[in-house]
Amino acid sequence: MKNYSVKPYRESDYANWNTFIGQAKNATFLFHRDFMEYHKDRFEDFSLMVFEDEKLIAVLPANRVGDIVYSHQGLTYGGLVYSPKLNGEKVENILDSLVFFFKENEVKSFCFKPIPLFYTSKGNAEMEFFMLKKGAFLDKKEMNLGINLAMPLTISKSKLKHFRKIEELDLEMVEEQHLESFWGLVLEPRLLEKYDAKPVHTLQEITTLKEKFPNNIKQFSVYFEDVIIAGITVFETETVVKSQYGATTKKGEELRALDFLFINLIQKYKREGKLFFDMGIVNEDNEKGYHAGLLKQKEELGCSVYSQDFYKMNLI
């Protein structure tokens, strides 16, 4: 399209990309190349940069699988990231430019997973609107549980009753600089035992990411009699804190240590002025499509249901 050009990201664009992410309207640290590339061996990167004349106005963190482009399968959320002064009409022009580029590069489908709206206080729905107008469809919807920390907390009476009892125990919540104890003694063995699964991030990966983003990735753990019994790894943005990993040992389960930790963290981040506490999705591969126990647990901690949408645009 006239005055617009789309170029694939290259290593030489590292500084330009990251500078743009630092001032974009709807970016978080997950879109920084140092975060995106911790798992670059698992994905064929297809990230794109959109220019108006010679000025960078948008980027699309993305990967490609065959003739399908995703935004981006290795990230919790994705979508088009753009300049704060960009108006809606230009977002439509950018989408048209991307579609033209996809077709030129034999892409048959574009799968788009936008960042949840509560991450962006300035709004972020332009891309979804224009995609739907141009033939995209809602491919999947998940329940994303979150707490609006600007509102009064609505933790259930039963949770608070148990919390007051737990406070009488000699539990200690600590922020840890190292993740070995939580990963090795709580998270990995618990996931293996309960779900025959592993964390998405290896200990080496999450340690490297924490070193690169020390102000965004934090580890909070609970100790009882000097033994770790529970922990939560959080990802912080300017306005949102997300519980990325949470797990407890059998002893921690018995003492309700995870509730103790969650309630303390909810209260902590509310005091510090964060706007939302993101507790993630509750989807499960069953008839209902969600994990009823997880949904109940998170609602009792004061969560409400928000949407995590997935859009698909077929290009042929």
C-alpha positions as CSV (number, residue, x, y, z in Angstrom):
1,M,0.0,0.0,0.0
2,K,1.1,3.6,-0.6
3,N,3.5,4.9,2.0
4,Y,3.3,1.7,4.0
5,S,5.9,-1.1,4.0
6,V,6.2,-4.4,5.9
7,K,9.6,-5.9,6.7
8,P,10.6,-9.1,8.5
9,Y,12.4,-8.6,11.8
10,R,16.2,-9.2,11.5
11,E,18.9,-9.4,14.2
12,S,20.1,-6.0,13.1
13,D,16.7,-4.6,14.1
14,Y,17.2,-5.5,17.7
15,A,17.8,-2.0,19.1
16,N,15.1,-0.4,16.9
17,W,12.5,-3.0,17.9
18,N,13.2,-2.7,21.6
19,T,13.2,1.1,21.6
20,F,9.8,1.0,19.9
21,I,8.5,-1.5,22.5
22,G,9.6,0.8,25.2
23,Q,7.3,3.6,24.1
24,A,4.4,1.7,22.4
25,K,0.8,2.2,23.4
26,N,0.1,-1.5,24.2
27,A,3.4,-3.3,24.8
28,T,4.7,-5.2,27.8
29,F,8.2,-6.7,28.5
30,L,7.1,-10.0,26.9
31,F,7.5,-8.3,23.5
32,H,11.1,-7.3,24.2
33,R,13.4,-9.4,22.0
34,D,15.4,-10.7,25.0
35,F,12.1,-12.3,26.3
36,M,10.9,-13.5,22.9
37,E,14.1,-15.2,22.0
38,Y,14.6,-17.3,25.0
39,H,12.8,-20.1,23.1
40,K,13.7,-19.1,19.6
41,D,14.9,-22.7,18.9
42,R,11.2,-23.9,19.3
43,F,9.6,-21.4,16.8
44,E,10.2,-20.1,13.3
45,D,10.2,-16.4,14.0
46,F,8.0,-14.4,11.6
47,S,7.9,-11.1,13.5
48,L,7.2,-8.1,11.3
49,M,7.9,-4.4,11.3
50,V,5.5,-1.9,9.7
51,F,6.8,1.5,8.4
52,E,4.9,4.6,7.2
53,D,7.4,6.1,4.8
54,E,10.6,5.4,6.8
55,K,9.1,5.7,10.3
56,L,8.4,2.5,12.3
57,I,4.8,2.7,13.5
58,A,3.9,-0.9,14.5
59,V,5.4,-4.3,15.1
60,L,3.9,-7.8,15.1
61,P,5.5,-10.4,17.3
62,A,4.8,-13.6,15.4
63,N,5.9,-17.1,14.4
64,R,5.1,-19.2,11.4
65,V,4.1,-22.9,11.1
66,G,3.9,-23.9,7.5
67,D,1.4,-21.6,5.8
68,I,-0.1,-20.2,9.1
69,V,1.2,-17.2,11.0
70,Y,0.5,-16.9,14.7
71,S,0.8,-13.8,17.0
72,H,2.9,-15.5,18.8
73,Q,2.5,-19.1,20.1
74,G,5.4,-18.7,22.5
75,L,3.9,-15.8,24.3
76,T,1.0,-15.6,26.8
77,Y,-0.6,-13.0,24.7
78,G,0.3,-11.1,21.5
79,G,-1.2,-8.9,18.9
80,L,-0.2,-5.8,16.9
81,V,1.9,-3.4,18.9
82,Y,1.7,0.2,17.8
83,S,2.6,3.8,18.4
84,P,0.6,5.7,21.1
85,K,-0.4,8.5,18.6
86,L,-1.7,6.1,15.9
87,N,-5.4,6.6,15.1
88,G,-7.9,3.9,14.1
89,E,-7.8,4.6,10.4
90,K,-4.0,3.9,10.3
91,V,-4.5,0.6,12.2
92,E,-6.8,-0.4,9.3
93,N,-4.2,0.6,6.8
94,I,-1.6,-1.4,8.7
95,L,-3.8,-4.5,8.7
96,D,-4.3,-4.1,4.9
97,S,-0.5,-3.9,4.6
98,L,0.0,-7.0,6.7
99,V,-2.6,-9.0,4.7
100,F,-0.9,-8.0,1.4
101,F,2.5,-9.1,2.8
102,F,1.0,-12.4,4.0
103,K,-0.4,-13.2,0.6
104,E,2.8,-12.3,-1.1
105,N,4.6,-14.7,1.2
106,E,2.1,-17.6,0.7
107,V,0.5,-17.3,4.1
108,K,-3.0,-18.9,4.1
109,S,-4.2,-18.1,7.6
110,F,-3.4,-15.5,10.3
111,C,-4.2,-16.4,13.9
112,F,-4.3,-13.5,16.3
113,K,-4.4,-13.6,20.1
114,P,-4.6,-10.0,21.4
115,I,-3.4,-8.9,24.8
116,P,-6.3,-8.8,27.3
117,L,-7.9,-5.4,27.5
118,F,-7.1,-4.9,31.2
119,Y,-3.4,-4.6,30.3
120,T,-4.0,-1.5,28.3
121,S,-5.6,1.4,30.0
122,K,-5.8,3.4,26.8
123,G,-7.8,0.8,24.9
124,N,-6.6,-1.7,22.3
125,A,-9.6,-3.0,20.3
126,E,-8.9,-1.5,16.9
127,M,-7.2,-4.6,15.4
128,E,-10.0,-7.0,16.3
129,F,-12.6,-4.6,14.9
130,F,-11.0,-4.3,11.5
131,M,-10.1,-8.0,11.3
132,L,-13.7,-8.9,11.8
133,K,-14.8,-6.4,9.2
134,K,-12.4,-8.0,6.8
135,G,-13.6,-11.5,7.2
136,A,-11.8,-12.8,10.3
137,F,-13.8,-14.8,12.9
138,L,-13.7,-15.6,16.6
139,D,-12.0,-18.9,16.6
140,K,-11.8,-19.6,20.3
141,K,-12.7,-17.9,23.6
142,E,-11.2,-18.6,27.0
143,M,-12.0,-17.4,30.5
144,N,-9.2,-15.2,31.9
145,L,-9.6,-14.6,35.6
146,G,-8.5,-11.3,37.1
147,I,-9.0,-8.9,40.0
148,N,-9.6,-5.2,39.5
149,L,-7.4,-3.9,42.3
150,A,-8.9,-0.4,41.9
151,M,-12.1,-1.7,43.3
152,P,-12.8,-3.0,46.8
153,L,-11.6,-6.6,47.2
154,T,-14.2,-9.4,47.3
155,I,-12.3,-12.3,48.7
156,S,-14.9,-14.8,50.0
157,K,-15.7,-15.0,53.7
158,S,-14.5,-18.7,53.9
159,K,-11.1,-17.8,52.3
160,L,-10.7,-14.9,54.8
161,K,-11.7,-17.1,57.7
162,H,-9.1,-19.7,56.8
163,F,-6.5,-16.9,56.1
164,R,-6.9,-15.5,59.7
165,K,-6.3,-19.0,61.0
166,I,-3.3,-19.5,58.8
167,E,-1.8,-16.2,60.0
168,E,-1.6,-17.7,63.5
169,L,0.8,-20.3,62.1
170,D,4.5,-19.7,61.8
171,L,4.5,-19.2,58.0
172,E,6.9,-16.8,56.4
173,M,6.4,-15.2,53.0
174,V,9.7,-14.1,51.4
175,E,10.7,-12.6,48.0
176,E,13.5,-14.7,46.7
177,Q,16.1,-13.7,44.2
178,H,16.8,-17.3,43.1
179,L,14.2,-19.8,41.8
180,E,16.0,-23.1,42.4
181,S,14.2,-23.9,45.6
182,F,10.7,-23.3,44.2
183,W,11.4,-25.0,40.8
184,G,13.3,-28.0,42.2
185,L,11.4,-28.7,45.5
186,V,7.9,-27.5,44.7
187,L,6.9,-26.7,41.1
188,E,8.6,-29.5,39.1
189,P,7.8,-32.4,41.5
190,R,4.2,-31.2,42.0
191,L,3.5,-30.8,38.2
192,L,5.0,-34.2,37.6
193,E,3.0,-35.9,40.3
194,K,-0.4,-34.3,39.6
195,Y,-0.3,-33.8,35.8
196,D,2.7,-35.7,34.5
197,A,3.8,-32.4,33.1
198,K,6.7,-29.9,33.3
199,P,6.7,-26.1,33.6
200,V,6.8,-24.2,30.2
201,H,10.0,-22.6,31.3
202,T,13.0,-24.7,32.4
203,L,14.8,-23.5,35.5
204,Q,17.7,-22.3,33.3
205,E,15.3,-20.4,31.1
206,I,13.3,-18.7,33.9
207,T,16.6,-17.8,35.7
208,T,18.0,-16.2,32.5
209,L,14.8,-14.3,32.0
210,K,14.7,-13.1,35.6
211,E,18.3,-11.9,35.2
212,K,17.3,-9.9,32.1
213,F,14.1,-8.6,33.7
214,P,14.7,-8.3,37.4
215,N,12.0,-5.7,37.9
216,N,9.3,-7.7,36.0
217,I,9.9,-11.3,37.1
218,K,9.7,-12.0,40.9
219,Q,9.5,-15.1,43.1
220,F,7.5,-15.2,46.3
221,S,7.7,-18.3,48.5
222,V,6.2,-19.5,51.8
223,Y,8.4,-21.3,54.3
224,F,7.2,-23.4,57.3
225,E,9.9,-24.4,59.9
226,D,12.5,-23.3,57.4
227,V,11.2,-25.5,54.6
228,I,9.7,-24.2,51.4
229,I,6.1,-25.3,51.1
230,A,4.6,-23.0,48.4
231,G,5.5,-20.4,45.8
232,I,4.2,-18.0,43.2
233,T,6.2,-16.7,40.3
234,V,4.8,-13.4,39.1
235,F,5.3,-11.3,35.9
236,E,4.8,-7.6,36.6
237,T,4.0,-4.9,34.0
238,E,3.5,-1.2,34.8
239,T,-0.2,-1.7,35.8
240,V,-0.7,-5.5,36.0
241,V,0.7,-8.4,38.0
242,K,0.3,-11.9,36.6
243,S,0.6,-15.1,38.6
244,Q,2.6,-17.1,36.0
245,Y,3.3,-20.2,38.2
246,G,1.8,-21.2,41.5
247,A,2.4,-24.5,43.4
248,T,2.4,-26.0,46.8
249,T,3.8,-29.2,48.4
250,K,1.5,-31.6,50.2
251,K,2.4,-30.0,53.5
252,G,1.6,-26.6,52.0
253,E,-1.7,-27.9,50.7
254,E,-2.6,-29.1,54.2
255,L,-1.7,-25.6,55.6
256,R,-3.5,-23.7,52.8
257,A,-0.2,-22.0,52.1
258,L,-1.1,-21.0,48.5
259,D,-4.2,-19.1,49.7
260,F,-2.0,-17.4,52.3
261,L,0.4,-16.4,49.6
262,F,-2.2,-15.2,47.1
263,I,-4.1,-13.1,49.7
264,N,-0.9,-11.5,50.9
265,L,0.1,-10.7,47.3
266,I,-3.3,-9.4,46.3
267,Q,-3.2,-7.0,49.3
268,K,0.4,-6.1,48.6
269,Y,-0.2,-5.1,45.0
270,K,-3.4,-3.3,45.8
271,R,-1.4,-1.1,48.3
272,E,1.3,-0.5,45.7
273,G,-1.2,0.8,43.2
274,K,-1.3,-2.0,40.6
275,L,-4.6,-1.9,38.7
276,F,-5.1,-5.6,38.0
277,F,-4.0,-9.0,39.3
278,D,-4.1,-11.5,36.4
279,M,-4.6,-15.1,37.6
280,G,-4.7,-16.6,34.1
281,I,-7.0,-18.9,32.2
282,V,-8.9,-21.9,33.6
283,N,-9.4,-23.8,30.4
284,E,-9.2,-27.6,30.3
285,D,-9.7,-30.2,27.6
286,N,-13.0,-31.6,28.9
287,E,-16.7,-31.4,28.0
288,K,-17.2,-28.0,29.9
289,G,-14.0,-26.5,28.4
290,Y,-12.8,-25.3,31.8
291,H,-11.5,-26.6,35.1
292,A,-14.4,-26.1,37.6
293,G,-12.2,-26.3,40.7
294,L,-9.8,-23.7,39.4
295,L,-12.6,-21.4,38.4
296,K,-14.2,-21.7,41.9
297,Q,-10.9,-21.2,43.7
298,K,-10.0,-18.0,41.7
299,E,-13.5,-16.6,42.1
300,E,-13.3,-17.1,45.9
301,L,-10.1,-15.1,45.8
302,G,-12.0,-12.2,44.3
303,C,-11.5,-12.8,40.6
304,S,-14.0,-11.9,37.8
305,V,-14.1,-13.4,34.4
306,Y,-12.6,-11.6,31.5
307,S,-12.2,-12.7,27.9
308,Q,-9.1,-14.1,26.2
309,D,-10.1,-14.2,22.6
310,F,-8.5,-15.9,19.6
311,Y,-9.2,-14.7,16.0
312,K,-8.5,-16.3,12.7
313,M,-8.4,-14.8,9.2
314,N,-8.3,-17.1,6.2
315,L,-6.5,-15.4,3.4
316,I,-7.5,-17.6,0.4
